[in-house]
Structure formats: C-alpha cells, structure tokens
Amino acid sequence: IHAMTTTTRRYTLSLSCPDRVGIVAAVSDFLATHSGWITEASHHADTESQRFFMRQELLADSLTLDIDTLRAEFAKIAAPFDMKWRISDSARKKRVVILVSKQEHCLYDLLGRWQSGELDIDIPCVISNHETFRGLVEWHGIPFHHVPVTPDTKAEAYAKVEQLYVEAEADVMVLARYMQILSPGLCDKFPGQIINIHHSFLPSFVGAKPYHQAFKRGVKLIGATCHYVTSDLDEGPIIEQDVIRIDHSDVPEELVRSGKDVEKAVLARGLRYHLEDRVLIDGNKTVVFR
C-alpha cells in the first residue's frame, strides 16, 4: 500500500486535443496497462472550441516504466488524437524567475512561501529594473540582476532578460509587480510561460494611482487578476481572480492596502495552479483544474 504524503513522487499528465469519442478510454487503458495508480483525475470538454482537456496525477513508483520511457510510449497514444501534452515529474522542482520593480508585496510573499517550503520551487534569480531589492534578494541567497529599462534601451534590456531566463533554464517567469511592458517578441517567444498580476479595474482606471481613481468613483470591490502575458497588454488568458469588498469608510490608503493583499494572494494561487500543471490554455481562455 502506498503512503499518500505530500512528498510522494508523482507524475502529472496534462493534455488537450480535439474532442472525440475514445480519449479517456485510450489514456486509461494505457495507464492501466503499465500499472499506473491514478490519485487525481480531471476532465473537461469545451463545447465552443470542441476541445477536450485532461489532467491525471499518478504515483510514480506504481508504474512499470521510467519517466523517459513513459513519455516515449505515451507519444504513440497521443499522435492519433493530435494531443498537446506533457508529463511532469514532481521530483524535479520547477524553476521560477521573478521580475520586480519597486513594489515589494508580491516579491516578499513569494520569497516567504518559497523559504517556508510552501512553494516547492527553485528561484535561480530575480531580475529588476531598479536596485531596490538587491539586499533582500541576496540575503535569501538568490542571485539578483539589475537590468535598467529606459525608452532608449528597451531592446537591449529585454534581450538581457531573455538571456538570463534561458541561462537559468527556467520554466516560468513571474512579473511580481514589474512595472514595465515586455516586448512583443519576448511575449511571443514564451507563450504560457510568463505570469503577471494586475488590479481588476481594467480597462477602467488606467495609469497611475488606480486605487485613488477608484476611491473617487466610490467603488465597492477591490480585485486582482493573474494571467498569462501576451503581446496584447493585460489581455492574456486569465488564470485566477479574486475580490475584497470595501465601503465608503475606506480611505484611498486602505484601498491600496486591500489591493496589495488580494494581489499577492491571487498571484500565489495562480502560480501554484501553473506549477502543478492545473492550467490548460484554450485560445484566450484557460481551463483550471483546481
């Protein structure tokens, strides 16, 4: 009998393909043939896109195949169904590169969750367009790279960001309140690998001091959106959202504080869903198997 603990090694199979009869049967038969013990299973068929989505968690030591052979054999199942798929191994920690500017709350939160083991990840480096958090990041033993961004140096700056990301052999880039607009080329090169957080007022209250703008309009909800970055600013597929209710007694500073609370919580949840292969992209939408 397998001990079901958080440290038990698991493989996660996630896939999407055109919807048709026989997908679940084919995958289930394949896993059963190789003694795969399924601990979590999720399916979804989207009637609009006519695509099918699946996520299966398996006990690694139940399978008769090693990870490389498992992938090679599953490719034979995937091909007839035109599947987009991946099999990840919990024994390999995902590598997360964090980008930040001068707002600290999301960076502090991610570092705290990493240091406590709540986020079981590696952080090969933090990149910033300011020196503000060098001391904090290096105190944690993480390399810090200052890459200034000016109107005249954007191309060089984003080429450097790309270089650092590739050299880090990273799996995902997290914009933890990074207040620069990434180049379309960088966004297009890493689809589904760059995660951002922003307040959920958009497209209202664009620009500086959005919470002060919201205060003047008497809003009653403060929200945040975690999404994948695309070349269309703040319009990529949404991973996670949440709101906090406020009222007439809350001054602008309280709106800012509430906004920071919801932003860091939503970013952490969205990143966790991504790291656990719970997010499958469906055009400009996502399927999230929570």
Steps between C-alpha positions, in 0.01 A plus 500: 500500500636842403545767767309805377718792608588834347852365438380196304645523151236558236481536126241742362358446154318797349363520148259664261379386158204520263202344676391156382388163633761275656753743651443404864490132412828516310683685777352286777584179318858618446546587867339177620719294268807647670351466854450876541332585832288814440466723809318792335313527172330794329329533160325781314347524155452853366195513276603827336858414402417129460812412697550248778720560805640248745728492803606181680728464804677165536712337769839479333609178666185321390600514134708235330671766282753770581407859413682511163354170383157607624518814286623309196223241530227756567600692186370202302159537669497877459574517128171358364303743718717803406567565869697786648637335812766491767603270782670675790689343788454630855860396575619786279427838655366762261737794449340844546663828397343802673490851352427795730521880502446710815184351655597233748187315608490227235876440516494474881208259485659269242834497681323418827306214344819369336708523816235322709469221243140585418610557141730207420695679228847621409552874446816525287490881497301819546513769230414865561517832321596657835756420771238530777480134599856381440572470873180311573545255213870435564428452872286206390799363306343569161692673217368849423533658154449873446384557143411869457227584250482838328317605184831478313618165641186285497620268222831435675331465839251238386770314310686482833187384684453226239865399531478473881174302478645252250829464689303429819328211320178637648150362456305819572554874532293682763442875478462584870387860442760555230398841370630471145331377184685201359581508130261311268793286386573385854132427567462302179816297566373358830123447467344360815824555693464862620255578782391850605279655767301822477202667662165394359365847427636482147407631251380769746743709707797463268833654598634639824327457837211276388377453858477876550301521176274222625449679832376809319247285313377332819577143398392225739726215383880477478621219276807344341561291188779250439550426133743382236688777322448546127591780263150643566554696821312353800274299269656155524320186621381543860618244756349628826303796638364613835336801666484670840197707597559856622262782592461877535710513819816373330747774410723465189788363711272221624404419142870472412562269798202281410615495140845377600346226714288364218774540238756289686245231588372472143853493356604221738191292415537555128868408510425187704235388248754550221778316684272204566400481131142583586468770231434413136469783248198502270548791258470812714340306787629243744377176647615487863464166679503621860 
